[in-house]
Amino acid sequence: MRETYHIEIIGPEDAPVQRASIRSTGLDAARERALRLFRRARVPQRSGPAAEAVRIVDGAGTEVFRWSVWDEGTGPGRSRG
């Protein structure tokens, strides 16, 4: 069953700078899309506020995934230990 996920690219002070909604059969596909959008938002040529994090909110309004610039060395799904 397909579910709607809302992806938000977050800038300074937790302010959303870009939003996208996608329909996907699972969180894994939404996570891949979110990380791809996050990488694109961090390229040096991009204008506007710097992207600091990305989050995914499910259709019920619950945050189900978050990734930030401080997590970049650990890989998605791993702890920063």
C-alpha positions, 0 to 999 in steps of 0.5 A, a space after each residue: 500500500 502506498 503512503 504519502 511522505 513529506 520531505 523537508 530540507 531544513 536550514 538554519 534555526 530549523 526553518 524549512 527551505 524546501 518541501 516535497 511530498 511523495 507517495 511511496 510503498 515504504 520508508 526506504 524509498 522515501 529515505 533514498 529520495 530525501 537523502 538525494 534531495 539533501 545532497 542536491 541542496 548542499 551543493 556549493 552552487 545552490 543559492 539561498 540558505 544552507 541546508 543543515 538537515 532533512 526530515 521525513 514526516 509521514 501522513 499522520 504528522 509523525 517525524 519518521 526520519 531525520 538526517 543532518 550535516 553532523 551525521 554525514 560521517 556515520 552513514 544513514 541508520 547508524 548511530 553517531 556513538 
